[in-house]
Amino acid sequence: MSRSGTPTDNPTIEALNGWIKDELYKNFDLYNSDDIHKTIEEFFYYFNHKRLAYSQQYKTPIQVRLELGFN
């Protein structure tokens, strides 16, 4: 993570954090959630198991890891 006030230290992580926050608020309705921890768990399940990524030939991250031999 970057130092306070210097997001240019690690722009990849900063961009990912912003993207995750945006997804949680818009698509997972974090503001109206009764259980925030459950909502975040649902998001990460979606992120790893259901979200197709263009950069991975429209495969999920789990599919790519299994194809590479990671369990």
MODELLER restraints for C-alpha pairs under 7 A, 6 or more apart:
rsr = mdl.restraints
at = mdl.atoms
rsr.add(forms.Gaussian(group=physical.xy_distance, feature=features.Distance(at['CA:1:A'], at['CA:10:A']), mean=6.52, stdev=0.5))
rsr.add(forms.Gaussian(group=physical.xy_distance, feature=features.Distance(at['CA:2:A'], at['CA:9:A']), mean=5.14, stdev=0.5))
rsr.add(forms.Gaussian(group=physical.xy_distance, feature=features.Distance(at['CA:2:A'], at['CA:10:A']), mean=5.74, stdev=0.5))
rsr.add(forms.Gaussian(group=physical.xy_distance, feature=features.Distance(at['CA:7:A'], at['CA:14:A']), mean=6.47, stdev=0.5))
rsr.add(forms.Gaussian(group=physical.xy_distance, feature=features.Distance(at['CA:24:A'], at['CA:30:A']), mean=5.72, stdev=0.5))
rsr.add(forms.Gaussian(group=physical.xy_distance, feature=features.Distance(at['CA:25:A'], at['CA:31:A']), mean=6.61, stdev=0.5))
rsr.add(forms.Gaussian(group=physical.xy_distance, feature=features.Distance(at['CA:28:A'], at['CA:39:A']), mean=6.97, stdev=0.5))
rsr.add(forms.Gaussian(group=physical.xy_distance, feature=features.Distance(at['CA:30:A'], at['CA:36:A']), mean=6.79, stdev=0.5))
rsr.add(forms.Gaussian(group=physical.xy_distance, feature=features.Distance(at['CA:30:A'], at['CA:39:A']), mean=6.99, stdev=0.5))
rsr.add(forms.Gaussian(group=physical.xy_distance, feature=features.Distance(at['CA:48:A'], at['CA:60:A']), mean=6.31, stdev=0.5))
rsr.add(forms.Gaussian(group=physical.xy_distance, feature=features.Distance(at['CA:48:A'], at['CA:61:A']), mean=5.32, stdev=0.5))
rsr.add(forms.Gaussian(group=physical.xy_distance, feature=features.Distance(at['CA:48:A'], at['CA:62:A']), mean=5.87, stdev=0.5))
rsr.add(forms.Gaussian(group=physical.xy_distance, feature=features.Distance(at['CA:49:A'], at['CA:60:A']), mean=5.82, stdev=0.5))
rsr.add(forms.Gaussian(group=physical.xy_distance, feature=features.Distance(at['CA:49:A'], at['CA:61:A']), mean=6.78, stdev=0.5))
rsr.add(forms.Gaussian(group=physical.xy_distance, feature=features.Distance(at['CA:49:A'], at['CA:62:A']), mean=5.94, stdev=0.5))
rsr.add(forms.Gaussian(group=physical.xy_distance, feature=features.Distance(at['CA:50:A'], at['CA:60:A']), mean=6.06, stdev=0.5))
rsr.add(forms.Gaussian(group=physical.xy_distance, feature=features.Distance(at['CA:51:A'], at['CA:60:A']), mean=5.65, stdev=0.5))
rsr.add(forms.Gaussian(group=physical.xy_distance, feature=features.Distance(at['CA:52:A'], at['CA:58:A']), mean=4.83, stdev=0.5))
rsr.add(forms.Gaussian(group=physical.xy_distance, feature=features.Distance(at['CA:52:A'], at['CA:59:A']), mean=5.02, stdev=0.5))
rsr.add(forms.Gaussian(group=physical.xy_distance, feature=features.Distance(at['CA:52:A'], at['CA:60:A']), mean=4.84, stdev=0.5))
rsr.add(forms.Gaussian(group=physical.xy_distance, feature=features.Distance(at['CA:53:A'], at['CA:59:A']), mean=5.79, stdev=0.5))
rsr.add(forms.Gaussian(group=physical.xy_distance, feature=features.Distance(at['CA:53:A'], at['CA:60:A']), mean=6.24, stdev=0.5))
